[in-house]
Amino acid sequence: MTNPENSKAGNSPSLPSVFAVNNIKNHVSVTLGMDNDQYRLWVALFTNYAKANRVLHHIIDPKKKATKPLTDEETELWETIDATVLQWIYATISTDLLHTVVEDDSTAMECWNRIRDIFQDNQHSRAVTLEQEFSHTVMADFATASAYCQRLKNLADQLKNVGSPVSDTRLVLQLVSGLTNAYHSVGTIIRQRSPLPSFAQARSMLTLEEAGIAKQAATGASSSAMYANDSDASPTASILGRPPSQGKSNKNKKKGKGGKGKQGDNGQNNQPAVPAMTMSNPWQAAAYGGGYGNFGSWPWGPSPWACPPCPYPTAPWTRPQAPWTRPPGGIRPPNATARPQAYTTESPPSQTDIEQAMYTLGLSPPEPWYMDTGATSHMTSTTGNLSSFTNSSISNSILVGNGQSIPIIGTGTTILPKPHPPLSLNNILYAPKIVKNLVSVRKFTTDNSVTVEFDPFGFCVKDYKTGTRLMRCESQGALYPITPTSQVHHPAAFAALESTIWHDRLGHPGDVIFNSLRLKNLINCNSSNKKTICHSCSIGKHIKQPFVPSTTRTYMPFDIIHSDLWTSPISSSAGHRYYLVLLDDYTNYLWTFPLAKKSQVFDVFIKFHNFVKTQFERNIKTLQCDNGREFDNGPLTD
């Protein structure tokens, strides 16, 4: 098809802009794989760029039919542009998808339609699966609010691709229904707004709430450090946020501001009142170290504390419901209403403090890794197995054998711990819902250049180049776990063998080198006083006279015939044991005659001489041999 845009005024052709594209990935940054997550984004980027370069009609059939190429030059230009667009498609899809859609003599539009059929076939079945996954997506499965929102948006886009679009209102409602308790307040605000905010606004509200929670957690951590450093204060003073009592003095009392009671009670020495913190686990104390001594006999005294207080507040401050005024006389009667406390008392906690939890963690062995020949990537259910971890901004999932999808939170790397050799596991997918930690045998062998050999009792990992065994793991169940094993230590000396065997294996070294290897314990030989002579060494050390460069020149065939008789150690099936070889010096043509006896040499040579004279009308001028006995006879000499 011709493009009017490719011609300027005066019908002078110009170079189309499609030929100026050096790297299509700079403009279409998404690589389309076999999964359905990125198809809509890939189509949007690709069609927009094709439209910008005026080649959209090469992939999407236009409503208005374009004019067909008229000349051979226009046809060639159209085919060149179509091949360029087809190359763009091949460059922006994965290798697996490329093998699926590539065909010989295919146009860009045909390839585009094949990709569309792959991702948009069986729309009703796809819609049922995506609808179920969309309805069961909750925020607890994701590390951040952005990842949760992105996953919902991707599922909504996929439903739109299969003809089941999701309205913005339903998308916001599903977003709110899957929130955790920490985001309950912002979820209530979104639900009660009329009309409902858009998905983009709801997502912005969630991210802002997430930032506020993170900031509040950071502020609480700094406050914890401040309270932890005050180790000299009494437990009561640490909890109430004021210095410890200095005695029973009730002097210099002043009214508190705002009519909330009096300061200075119980010997606080005019210290400013600080709001008391609500403690969930009060400390069991026999005596209250305040201004009035022991309150254990009074029912209205402070309730007992079950365990030592934390050095930091764990709950917000609870304001008393009504102010309390001290009765005349200085001591409250036993039948008076109990004073509201600044903390709440709960049931005693279980004996799982930090020390015990760390001890239990140390006793629990980590979940082992299992070799899996069917896995395409390494997978783990905990970040404790990773030496480095990165949260994934794009929501992906793992497709397991029963057809379900397990969300991926992020990726990481690690190295097998000692006593294993330092073999690396790269690009590990972190999926909290996966049951076992899996090692992809394919990626493990390619990343570490090793081979894995399985047997009924376990497996071995060997170096790919040398075949050296790096580790051995035993298996007692149905799977192949990477069990703790010791490294393979290679002996410095080989097994004890005969000296003749070592002499042959090491390439026939001399006595000096051989004795040096023995003294350094690099080889171990059996003691033997028998000295043997190596036949190969004797033959290899023979001294021969060098051959003098030949100055003979031949100008015609059969001027010089080189001859030799070779004796075979084994007779042929026809009974031939000798072979006469005749070589022409000028043409390098070779004749071979099998013989049963040496005495046949003369007869064969006479027949050869007659053959040359008859067929080539030439005489053999010179016969050159190695002075062997086969030519040392009377008839040939005569």
SEVEXMI-148114 format. One record per residue (C-alpha): residue in one letter; z negated, x, y negated. Coordinates in steps of 0.2 Angstrom, whole numbers, padded with zeros to 4 digits, always signed. Each point is the difference from the previous one (the first is absolute). Example, Ala and Ser with C-alpha at 12.3 -4.5 7.8 and 13.67 -1.06 7.14 Angstrom:
! residues 2
a-0039+0062+0022s+0003+0006-0017
END
This chain:
! residues 638
m+0000+0000+0000t+0003+0006-0018n-0013+0001-0013p+0006-0003-0018e-0014+0010-0006n+0007+0016+0008s+0015+0000-0011k+0000+0003-0019a+0012-0006-0013g+0018+0006+0003n-0003-0001+0019s-0006+0018+0001p-0012+0001+0015s-0017+0006-0002l-0013+0007+0012p-0011-0015+0006s-0019+0003-0003v-0003-0002+0018f+0006+0018+0003a-0013+0007-0012v-0015-0005+0011n-0007+0016+0007n-0015-0007+0009i-0002-0019+0003k-0018+0002+0005n-0004+0004-0019h+0005-0018-0004v-0005-0009+0017s-0016+0008+0004v-0005-0012+0014t+0006+0006+0018l+0003-0016+0010g-0007+0001+0018m-0001-0012+0015d-0015-0009-0007n+0003-0015-0011d-0012+0005-0015q+0012+0010-0011y+0017-0010+0003r-0002-0011-0015l-0004+0014-0011w+0014+0011+0007v+0013-0014-0003a-0006-0003-0018l+0001+0019-0004f+0017+0003+0009t+0009-0016-0007n-0006+0004-0018y+0006+0018+0001a+0017-0006+0008k+0002-0012-0014a-0004+0013-0013n+0015+0011+0008r+0011-0016+0002v+0001+0002+0019l-0010-0016+0004h+0016-0008+0007h+0001+0013+0014i-0016-0006+0008i-0001-0019-0006d+0015-0011+0001p+0004-0005-0018k+0002-0019-0004k+0016+0004-0009k+0012+0010+0011a+0005+0016-0007t+0018+0006-0001k+0006+0009+0016p+0006+0018-0002l+0018+0001-0004t+0005+0018+0002d-0005+0013+0012e-0010+0010-0013e-0010-0016-0004t-0004-0003+0018e-0005+0018+0003l-0012-0001-0015w-0007-0016+0006e-0003+0007+0017t-0008+0016-0008i-0012-0011-0010d-0005-0010+0015a-0003+0015+0010t-0012+0007-0014v-0009-0017+0000l-0002+0001+0019q-0007+0017-0002w-0013-0006-0012i-0005-0013+0013y-0002+0013+0014a-0010+0012-0012t-0013-0014-0004i-0004-0006+0017s-0010+0008+0014t+0007+0009+0015d-0005-0014+0012l+0009-0013-0010l+0015+0012-0003h+0003+0001+0019t-0001-0019+0001v+0013-0004-0014v+0012+0014+0000e+0017-0003+0007d+0017+0008-0001d+0013-0005-0013s-0013-0012-0008t+0000-0005-0018a-0015-0001-0012m+0000-0019+0000e+0000-0001+0019c-0014+0012+0001w-0010-0010-0013n+0002-0016+0010r-0006+0009+0016i-0016+0005-0009r-0002-0017-0007d+0002-0008+0017i-0014+0012+0007f-0013-0005-0012q+0005-0018-0002d+0004-0006+0017n-0012-0012+0009q-0007-0006-0016h-0011-0014+0007s-0009+0012+0013r-0002+0013-0014a-0007-0014-0012v-0013-0005+0013t-0006+0017+0003l+0000+0005-0019e-0009-0017-0004q-0014+0004+0012e-0002+0017-0006f+0000-0006-0018s-0013-0013+0003h-0012+0012+0009t+0001+0015-0012v-0017+0003-0008m-0006+0013-0012a-0013+0008+0012d+0014+0008+0010f+0006+0010-0015a-0008+0015-0010t+0004-0006-0017a+0004-0016-0009s+0017+0006-0005a+0005+0003+0018y-0006-0017+0005c+0011-0008-0014q+0015+0011+0004r-0001-0006+0019l+0000-0018-0005k+0014+0003-0012n+0010+0009+0014l-0003-0015+0012a+0005-0012-0013d+0017+0009-0003q+0003+0001+0019l-0002-0019+0001k+0012-0002-0014n+0013+0011+0009v-0001-0012+0015g+0002-0016-0010s-0019-0005-0002p-0005+0005-0017v-0018+0000-0006s-0004-0008-0016d-0010+0010-0013t-0014-0013+0001r-0002+0002+0019l+0001+0019-0002v-0015-0001-0012l-0010-0012+0011q+0003+0011+0015l-0006+0015-0011v-0016-0009-0004s-0004-0006+0017g+0001+0017+0008l-0012+0008-0013t-0017+0008+0006n-0017-0004-0007a+0000+0013-0013y+0015-0008-0009h-0007-0018+0002s-0003-0002-0019v+0017+0005-0005g+0007-0011+0014t-0010-0015-0007i+0007+0004-0018i+0018+0000+0007r-0002-0016+0010q-0008-0010-0015r+0014+0005-0012s+0012-0014-0004p+0014+0003+0002l-0002+0014+0013p+0004+0017-0007s+0016+0009+0007f-0001+0012+0014a+0002+0015-0012q-0015-0006-0011a-0011-0003+0016r+0004+0017+0006s-0004+0008-0017m-0017-0010+0000l-0004+0007+0018t+0004+0018-0005l-0010-0001-0016e-0015-0007+0011e+0002+0014+0012a-0001+0013-0014g-0015-0009-0007i-0009+0001+0018a+0005+0018+0002k-0007+0004-0018q-0016-0010+0004a-0002+0010+0017a+0002+0016-0010t-0013-0005-0013g-0013-0005+0014a+0003+0017+0009s-0005+0009-0016s-0015-0011-0002s-0005+0004+0017a+0000+0019-0003m-0011-0003-0015y-0013-0010+0010a+0001+0013+0014n-0005+0014-0011d-0016-0008-0006s-0010+0006+0016d-0017+0001-0009a-0002-0018-0005s-0010-0012+0010p+0010-0013+0011t-0004-0014-0012a+0005+0009-0015s+0016+0005+0008i+0005-0017+0005l-0005-0008-0017g+0009+0013-0010r-0016+0006-0010p-0012+0015+0001p-0015-0001+0012s-0017-0007-0005q-0011+0012-0010g-0016-0010+0003k-0009-0016-0004s+0001+0000-0019n+0005-0016-0008k+0001+0006-0017n+0013-0002-0013k+0008-0015+0007k+0015-0007-0008k+0009-0016+0002g+0017+0001+0009k+0015-0005-0010g+0008-0017+0003g-0016-0008+0006k+0002+0007+0018g-0018+0005+0002k-0010+0015-0004q+0002+0019+0002g-0013+0012+0004d-0008-0009+0014n-0008+0010+0014g-0001+0016-0010q+0019+0003-0004n-0005+0009-0016n+0012-0010-0012q+0016+0005+0010p+0014-0011-0004a+0004-0012+0013v+0015+0002+0011p+0008-0014+0010a-0006+0001+0018m+0012+0003+0014t+0002-0012+0014m-0004+0009+0016s+0005-0007+0017n-0012+0011+0011p-0017+0002-0009w-0011+0014+0006q-0016-0003+0010a-0015+0006-0010a-0018-0003+0002a-0005+0002-0018y+0010-0004-0016g-0001+0016-0011g-0001-0010-0016g-0014-0002-0013y-0011-0011+0011g-0002+0010+0016n+0001-0009+0016f+0007-0018+0001g+0000-0001+0019s-0014-0013-0001w+0009-0012-0012p+0013-0012+0006w+0009+0001-0016g+0003+0018+0000p+0017+0009+0004s+0006-0004+0017p+0001+0015+0012w+0015+0011+0002a+0007+0002+0017c+0008+0017-0002p+0001+0014-0014p+0011-0006-0015c+0017+0007-0002p+0002+0012-0014y+0014-0011-0008p+0001-0018-0004t+0009-0011+0013a+0001-0017-0008p+0000-0006-0018w-0015-0004-0010t-0008-0017+0002r-0008-0008-0015p-0016-0010+0003q+0002-0018-0002a-0015-0003-0012p-0010+0012-0011w-0018+0004+0006t-0015+0002-0012r-0015+0009+0005p-0016-0012+0001p-0015+0004-0010g-0013+0012+0009g+0013+0013+0005i+0001-0005+0019r+0011-0014+0007p-0010-0012+0011p+0005+0000+0018n+0006-0019-0001a+0012+0003-0014t+0019-0001+0003a+0007+0016+0006r+0009+0010-0013p+0019+0001+0003q+0005+0017+0007a+0015+0010-0006y+0006+0003+0018t+0004-0011+0015t-0008+0002+0016e+0011-0001+0016s-0003+0003+0018p-0004+0018+0005p+0016+0010+0003s+0005+0006+0017q-0004+0018+0004t+0017+0007-0005d-0003+0012-0014i+0012+0013-0006e-0007+0014+0011q+0001-0011+0016a+0017-0006-0005m+0006+0018-0001y-0008+0004+0016t+0008-0014+0009l+0017+0005-0008g-0002+0018+0007l-0004-0007+0017s+0016-0011+0000p+0015+0010+0005p+0016-0003-0009e+0013-0011+0008p+0012+0012+0009w+0019+0001-0003y+0012-0006+0013m+0017+0006+0004d+0013-0013-0002t+0019+0002+0004g+0005-0017-0007a-0008+0002-0017t+0011+0005-0015s-0015+0007-0011h-0017+0006+0002m-0013-0015-0003t-0019+0000-0002s-0013-0014-0004t-0012+0011-0010t+0002+0012-0015g-0014+0011+0008n+0014+0008+0011l+0010+0005-0015s-0002+0016-0010s+0011-0007-0014f+0003-0018-0005t+0012-0009-0012n-0001-0019-0003s+0017-0009+0002s+0007-0009-0015i+0013-0008+0010s-0006-0012+0014n+0007+0004+0017s-0005-0005+0017i+0000+0005+0018l+0009-0011+0012v-0009+0001+0017g+0006-0006+0017n-0005-0018-0001g+0010-0003-0016q-0015+0001-0012s-0001+0010-0015i-0014+0012-0005p-0001+0004-0019i+0000+0018-0005i-0012+0005-0013g+0005+0018-0003t+0005+0017+0008g-0008+0016+0003t+0000+0017+0009t-0011+0009+0012i-0001+0015+0012l-0007-0001+0017p-0018+0007-0001k-0006+0015+0011p+0000+0004+0014h+0018-0007-0001p+0013+0011-0008p+0004-0004-0018l+0014-0012+0003s+0003-0012-0014l+0002-0019-0001n+0011-0004-0015n+0003-0017-0008i-0014-0010+0009l+0001-0018-0003y-0018-0007-0004a-0001-0018+0007p-0018-0006+0001k+0004-0014+0013i+0008+0012+0012v-0009+0002+0017k+0003+0018+0005n+0005+0016-0010l+0017+0003+0006v+0010+0017-0001s+0019-0002+0000v+0006+0012+0013r+0017+0001-0009k-0007+0005-0017f-0014+0011+0008t+0013+0011+0009t+0012+0001-0015d-0013+0004-0013n-0008+0014+0011s+0015+0006+0010v-0009-0003+0016t+0004-0009+0017v-0012-0012+0009e+0000-0001+0019f-0008-0015+0008d-0007+0000+0018p-0011-0012+0010f-0016+0009-0006g+0004+0003-0018f+0012+0009-0011c+0004+0018-0007v+0006+0005-0017k+0011+0015+0000d+0009+0011-0013y+0018-0005-0001k+0007+0017-0002t-0010+0010+0012g-0007-0013+0012t-0018+0006-0003r-0013-0013+0004l-0010-0004-0015m-0012-0013+0007r-0003-0011+0015c-0008-0017-0001e-0006-0009+0016s+0001-0019+0002q-0011-0011+0011g+0006-0017-0005a+0017-0009-0004l+0003+0009-0016y+0002+0018-0006p-0013+0004-0012i-0002+0016-0010t-0016+0006+0008p-0011+0015-0005t+0007+0015+0009s-0002+0019-0002q+0015+0010-0006v+0011+0009+0013h-0005+0018+0000h+0014+0012+0006p-0005+0015+0010a+0003+0017-0008a+0006+0007+0017f+0011-0008+0013a-0004-0002+0018a+0000+0015+0011l+0017+0004+0008e+0008+0014+0008s+0006+0014-0012t+0018-0002+0006i+0000-0018-0005w-0007+0004-0017h+0013+0014-0001d+0014-0013+0003r-0007-0013-0011l-0002+0011-0015g+0018+0007+0000h-0003+0016+0010p-0011+0010-0012g-0004+0018+0002d-0016+0007+0007v-0007+0004-0017i+0002-0018-0007f-0006-0008+0017n-0016+0010+0000s-0003-0004-0018l+0001-0019+0004r-0013+0003+0014l-0012+0010-0010k+0000-0014-0014n-0004-0013+0013l+0016-0009-0004i+0006-0001+0018n-0010+0001+0016c+0007+0009+0015n-0006+0001+0018s-0005+0018+0004s+0013+0008+0011n+0003+0018+0003k+0017-0003+0006k+0014+0006-0011t+0016-0008+0000i+0017+0004-0008c+0009-0013-0009h+0018-0001+0005s+0005-0008-0017c-0008+0013-0010s+0008+0014+0010i+0017-0008-0003g-0003-0004-0018k-0005+0018-0004h+0015+0009+0008i+0009+0011-0012k+0019-0003-0001q+0013+0010-0009p+0007-0010-0015f+0018-0006+0002v+0013+0010-0011p+0010-0012-0011s+0017-0003+0007t+0015+0006-0010t+0013-0007+0012r+0012-0013-0007t+0012-0011+0009y+0016-0008-0007m+0006-0009+0015p-0007-0010+0015f-0004+0009+0016d-0001+0017-0009i-0018+0001+0006i-0008-0010+0014h-0019+0001+0001s-0007-0003+0018d-0017-0002+0008l-0007-0006+0017w-0016-0010-0001t-0010-0003+0015s-0010-0016+0002p-0017+0000+0008i+0004-0017+0008s+0016-0005+0009s+0010-0015-0006s+0003-0016+0010a+0017+0007+0004g-0007+0017+0006h+0004+0010-0016r-0012+0013-0005y+0011+0012-0011y+0009-0004-0016l+0015+0010-0007v+0001-0001-0019l+0016+0006-0009l+0001-0001-0019d+0015+0003-0011d-0005+0011-0015y+0013-0007-0012t-0002-0019+0004n-0018+0000+0007y+0007-0011+0014l-0011+0001+0015w+0004-0003+0019t-0013-0002+0013f+0003+0001+0018p-0014-0004+0013l+0000+0012+0015a-0009-0001+0017k+0001+0019+0003k+0002+0015-0011s+0015+0006+0010q+0010-0014-0007v+0000+0008-0018f+0016+0010+0003d+0010-0015+0007v-0005-0011-0014f+0004+0013-0013i+0017+0002+0007k+0003-0018-0001f-0006-0001-0018h+0012+0015-0004n+0015-0009+0007f-0005-0016-0008v+0000+0009-0017k+0016+0008+0003t+0009-0016+0006q-0007-0012-0013f-0002+0010-0016e+0013+0014+0004r-0013+0013-0004n-0008+0014+0009i-0018+0005+0000k-0001+0016-0010t-0018+0004+0002l-0014-0006+0012q-0018+0003-0007c-0015-0001+0012d-0018+0006+0001n+0004+0012+0015g-0006-0011+0013r+0002+0003+0018e+0011-0016+0001f+0014+0010-0008d-0003+0016+0009n+0012-0002+0014g+0017+0008+0006p+0012-0014-0003l-0006-0003-0018t+0000+0018-0005d+0017+0003+0007
END
